[in-house]
Amino acid sequence: MSFTLAIVGRPNVGKSTLFNRLVGKRLALVDDRPGVTRDLREGEARLGDLRFTVIDTAGLEEATDESLQGRMRRLTERAVEMADICLFMIDARAGVLPADEVFADILRRKSAHVILGANKAEGQAAEAGVLEAYALGLGEPIRLSAEHGEGLSDLLAVLTPLADGFAARAVADAPRTDVDIDADAGPQKPMQIAVVGRPNAGKSTLINAILGEDRLLTGPEAGITRDAISVTADWQGTRMRIFDTAGMRKKARVQEKLEKLSVADGLRAVKFAEVVVVLLDAAIPFESQDLRIADLAEREGRAVVLAVNKWDAEPEKQAKLKELREAFERLLPQLRGAPLVTVSALTGRGLDRLHAAILKAHEVWNRRVPTARLNQWLTGMLQAHPPPAPGGRRIKLRYITQAKTRPPGFVVMCSHPDKLSDSYTRYLINGLREDFDMPGTPIRLHLRSQADANPYKDRKKSTPSRLRKHLGKPAPGT
């Protein structure tokens, strides 16, 4: 049985560095400044023969009010309650601080299994801090160096008996059944969704509304989310993995190294997503940065859904909706027909429409059209509007086929593909979008000449070897 390990401790003790080492990837942002991690980040960890879920948490601080630090602390305490085991990390070089003593007392009361880790324990400077750690009353500290990978074998030795205990308990508690289970039927692969937008558009609040719980850190401050946090949810019967991303500002305004890392993390989430939900603020929709974000998703070939948030605060809904649709058609012609839905992350209104729009966009993104239908369509398009004849030479479009999906990609075999105008290519793309019901999804159309498809195009003619021998001719190159 797998178990869950939460890594907790003061800010800047190395929690995210250890998290990245356990999952074997650089998932969590790491920086020298304290307090980089704010949300809970989960990953699948591997340590020796153990496989388990590890949770990276925000640094524990002595704040219990409604401040950002207070909300971060409550989220971390929730992770402690969720986890089977807590790894409490201290900075061995700094020694045990009063805050460490306070949090050690909290963990003793809230978690049944607490492991004490003294991180940054390499070198003589950490000896005193490791000895001080015994006074916390959490047992013998494990000497760790998350940066250099030291002490992981000791951590494995402590985790293994606990993992065996969880496995034995799971077997004892498992209900007996006579129903055969199909071993080949694996779990449904979740649909990958990225929620992107400008800072303070309400991305984390929207995902919390979908989950039905306060899983992500929210608040009035802009830019709370710093890295792309993924959560897996069963939303109305659809298994989804939803990425909450950092707010994306204009590139010229992104100066700090940490914000650059946050934006880069969000861009990676867009590249790996299947559907990108571009979240707009109803009060200030279609700002220049919103347009750039939507254009980025289209260029990456993702299915796009536009969601207008904070709709509950809009007084003139019908007039505003008409205005939004007109602006959408004018400002984002490359996404013409993409779903535009209004939601309120605060009240949960409109989530059903958003769910339906995501499923529709995903289905269109995966759509495949039979070749026979495509060529019948191409004949009709050519009859309605023949291609131009630059220099008096008619361009012949002979054949079309769909080469790929996700997004739909088509190949047209034609003469002189380099001379076909962009306007005629747009005519074909718009026809595909309209006639095969593919609104909003990116469509890729590639033009090729038949000569490009001929593998013998550049091969020189040569006399067969047996004929050369008969004629007494030397072989080429001799």
N, C-alpha and C positions, 0 to 999 in steps of 0.2 A: 504493500500500500504506500502511496505517496503521502507526504506530510507537508506542512507549510512552516517556513522559517521566516520570521520577521527580524530584520536588522535594525536595531534602535540605538540611540545615543545622542549626545550633544551634537550641535552643528560642527562640521569639519573634523570629525574623528576618523573619516575614511569609509563611511558606510557605502557610498555609491561606488567607490573603487573596489571594495570587496564584492559588491553585487555584480559588477561587470565581470570580475574574475570568475565568479561562480557560474554565471550564465554563458561565459565564453564569448561574449560580444560586448561592444561598447554601446550599451543601450542607454545607460543613465549618463547625464551630463556631469562632468567632473571639472571643478575649478578650485583654485586656492582659496577663494573667498568663502566664508561660511554661509550656510543657508541657501545653497543652490537648489537642492531638492525641496519641493513643496508638496507635491502630490504623492500618492502611493503608486509605486511602479512594481508590477509583478513580472517574473521571468521564470523559465524552466531551467533549474540548476542541475549541474552534474558534478558530483564529488566522489571519486572512486566508483564503487558499485551503486551508490545512492542516486536516486532521481527524485527531486522534490521541487516544490514551488517556493521561491524566495521573494520576499517583499522588501523593497527599499523604501525607507520612510523619511519624512522630514525630521530635521534635528529637533530634539526635545529642548524647549525653553521654558523658563519659569514665567509663563503668561497664561492666564485662565480667562481673560476677558474676551471681548468680541474683536480684538485687534487681529491683524493677519497672523501674528505669531500664535495667538490663542487658538485661532481656528486650525492652524497647522498642528498644534499640539493635540487637539481633540481628534484630528484625523489619524495621527500616529497612535494614540491610545486605542482607537477603534481597531487598528491593525494588530495591536497587541492582543486584543480580545478575540480577533479572528484566527490568529496563528496558533499552531500546536506548540511551537518552540520559539522562544525569543533569544536572540543573540545580542546581549548588551555590550556595546563597544565603548571603551574609553581610550583616550590618547595617552599612551604610556610615557611619552616625553613630557607632557604637561602634568602628569600625575593625577591623582583623584581630586577633583574640585568639589565644592559644596553642592553644586547642581547635580553632580554624579551621585552623591549620597542620597539626595532627594528622589531622583529617578529610580535608583536601585530599590528604595523602599516601596515605591509605587509598583514596580515590576514584581516584587515578592508577593504583593497582594493580588495582582491582576493576572499573573501567568503561572501555570503549574510547572513549567519547565523553562528555566532561565539559565543560559550559558553566558559566562563572563569572558569577553575577549579584550585583551590589552593590545591594541593596534599600534603601529609604528614602533614595534619593540626591537627592531634591529639596532645594534650598537650599544655602547655602554651608557649613553644618555638616558636610556629607557629603564635601566635596572631599578632605580628608586621607585618609578611609577608602577612597575609590575609588583613590587613588594607592597606598596600602598593599597593595591587593588584587593588584597586579601581582606582588608578591613571592611569591605562592602558587604561581607557575609553571603556572597553568592558562590562560594566554593573556590577552587583553584582556578586562577585566570589562565586562559590559553594565550600564549605569546604569538602574535600575528604580525605579519607585514603584508597588508593587502596589495601594496604597490609591487612588491617583489615576489609574492606568492609563497611566503614562508609561513609555517604553522598550519597549513591546510590539512596535513596528515593528522595532526593532533585534534583538529576540529572534526575530522572524519571519525576518529576513535571515540569521541564523545557522542556524536550523532547516531552512530550505528546501533548501539543498544536501544536508544529511544525509538529509532525507526523500526527495529524488530518488535518492540512492544506495541507500536501502533498497528503493525501488520497482523500480529497475533490477535489483537483486540478486534480488528476488522473481520477476520475469519470467523471469530466466535460470534460476532453480532450479525453476520450476513444471513439473510433469510434463505432457507433451503427451498429449492424449486426443482420441479421435474421437467420444466420447459427447456427444450433445446435452444441454445443460443447460437446464432450464425456467427462463426468466428471471423468470416470474411467481411462482415458488414461493419465497417469502421464508423466512427462518429462523423456526423455531417460536418463538412468543412465550412467554417464560418465565412460569411460574406465580409469582405474587407471594406470598411467605410471610414473615410477621413472627413472630419469637420474642420473647416478652415474659415478664416475671416480676419478682419481687423481686430485690434485689441478692444476688449470690453463689448464685443458683439453679443456675448452670452453663450459661448460655445460649451463651457463646462456646465453651466446651468441647464442647457438643453440636454446634454448627455445624462446628467443626474435625473432629469425628468423622464427620460427613456428608461433608465435603470430602476426608477422608483425609489431611489435612496441617495443620500448625499455621499457619493463615492469619490467625487472630485472636489477640490478646493475651489470655492467661489467667494465673491465679495465685490464691493463697489470699486475696488482698485483696478486700474487697467494693467494688463500684463502679468496677472497672477500666475498663469500657466507658463512654465519655462521650457518644458520638453514635451515631446509627443508621447502621451500616456495612452496605452491601449487597455480597453476593458472588453470582456466577452459577455454577451447578453443574449438571452432568448427573447427577442422582441416580437410579440404577437405571433409566435410560432416560427419565426425566422432566426436562425442562429447567425449572429453578427459579431464581428470584432470591430469595435469603434475606436478610432484614434482621436483623442482630443489634442489639438496642436496649439502652440504658442501664437498669439496674435501677430500678424505680419504687418509691419509698418513700411513706409517708403524706404528704399535702400539707402538713400542719402541720410536718413535719420538714424539708421542702425549703426552706431559707433562702437558700443561696448562689445568686447569679445564674447561675453556671456550671451548677449542678445543675438549676436551673429550665429552662435552655436544653436540657440533655440530655433531661429528661423531655418537653419540648415536641417535641423531635426524634423521640422514641419514639412519641408520640401521633400524629404525622404518618405515621409508618410504619404504624401500625395502620389509619389512615384509607385509605391507599392499598393495603393488602394485600388479598388475596382469602381467604387462610386465615391465621388467627392461632393459633399454638401457644402456649398458656399453660403455662409450665414451672413445676412445683411442686417443692419440696424434700420428699423422702419423709419426712424426719425431722420436719418441721413443715409439713404440707400444710394447705391451706384456711385460712391466716391471713386476717385481715380484708382485707389489701391484695391477696391473691390473688383474693378474691371481687370486689373493686372492679375489678381488671384484667379478669377474665372478663366482668363485667357491662358494662364499657366496650366490649369487643369485640362483645358481643351488641347493644348499643345502636347501635353504628356499622354494624350489619348485616353483619358479617364471619362467615364460617364459622369455627367454633372447634373446636380439638382440645386436650384437656388431656393433658399428658405429665408423669408423675411421675418425676423424675430421682433419681439416687443410689440406685437400686434394688438395686445390688450390695451395699450396706452394710446392707440390711434383713434381720434374722435370721428373722422370722416372716412370710414372704411371703404365704401364703394368708390368714392372719388379717388382715394389714394390707390386702390387696387388698379383702377383704369390707368392712372398715371404711371404706376410701376410697370405695367405690361407694355405701355408705349415706350417707356425708357429702355426696357429690356430689348425690344425689337430694334430700337435705334442704335443702342450702344454695344450690344453683343450679337451682331448678325451671325457670327460663326457658331452660336449656340441656339439659333432660331428653333423654337419648338421644345426646348428643354423645359422640364417642369419648373413652375414658379409657385411655391406654396407659402401661405402665411401661417406663422406659429406664434405661440407664447410659451417660452420655456418656463416662465414663472408660474403660469396657471396650468400648463399641460394641454391647452387648447391647440388643435391642429396637428397633433402627433399622429393621428390616424392617417390624415392626408399625406404627411411626410413619409410615413412607412410605405404607403401605396406608391408614392412617387419614386422612392428608392427602388422598390421591386420592379416597377415598370422600366426605369432607366437601366437597371441591370439586365433585364430581359432583352431590351433593344440592343444593348452593348454586346450581347452574346449571339445576336441573331445571324442566321446563315440563310442565304437565298439560293435556290437551285440554279444551276448554270443555264438550263433551258429557259427558265423564266427571265433570267437576266438578258439573254440574247434576243428574246422576243421584245423585251423592253427597249433594248438598244436600237433595234430596227425601227420601232415607233419614234424614238427620240431623233434618229437621223432623218426620218421622213418629215417630222414636224419642223426641224431646224437643222439643215445640213451644215457640216463644219465648213469653215472658211477655206478659200483657195489662195494662199499667199503666193504671189508671183505667178498666178495662173495654174498652179499645181494643186490639184484636189487632194486633200488628206482623207485617206480611207480608214475608217474604223471597222475592223473586221470581226472582232471577237471580244467578249468580256467574260470574266470568271471571278468568283470571290476567292481570294487567296488566304484570308484569315478572318478571325473574329477578335473581339476584345482589344481595340475597337474594330468594326467591320472594315476590311481592306479589300480593294478590287483592283484587278489588272486588266487593262484594255490593250489589245494588240492592234497596232495601227501603223500606217506609213508616216514617216516624218514626224515622230512624236515631239521633237524639239521645236517644231513650228506651230503646234497647236496652242492657241491663245489661252491665257488664264481665265478669261471670261467664259470660254466654251467649256473649260474644265469645271468651273463653278456651275455652269448650266447642267452638266452631267451629275455633279454631286447633289445639287438641289433636287434634281429629278429622282435620284436614288432615295434621298431622304423622304420625299413626298410620296412616291409611288409604292415604296416598300415599307411605309410607316416606321421610319427610323428618326423620329424628331429628337433634336438636341444632341444626339450622340456624335462624337467625332467620326468622320468618314475619310478614309485614306484612299486616293485614286492614283494609281501608277500607270504611266503610259510606256509601252514598249513596242519597239519595231520587231518584225519577224526575224530580221537579221540578228538582233540581239539574242533571240531564242535559239538560233542555229548553232550547235556546238562545233560544226565544221566550217564556220564562217571564215576564220583566218588560217585554216590549214591548207598548205600548199599541196598541189597534186604531185604525186610521185609514182614512178613506175614500180609495180609489184616486184618483189625480189626474184621470184621464179622466172618472170619475163626478162629481168635484167640479166640473169644468168644465161638465158637462151640467146639474148642478143649480144652477150659479151660485154655489157656496159658495166663500168665500175659503180660501186655503191656510193651514195651521196657522202661527201666529206672526205673521200679518199683520193 
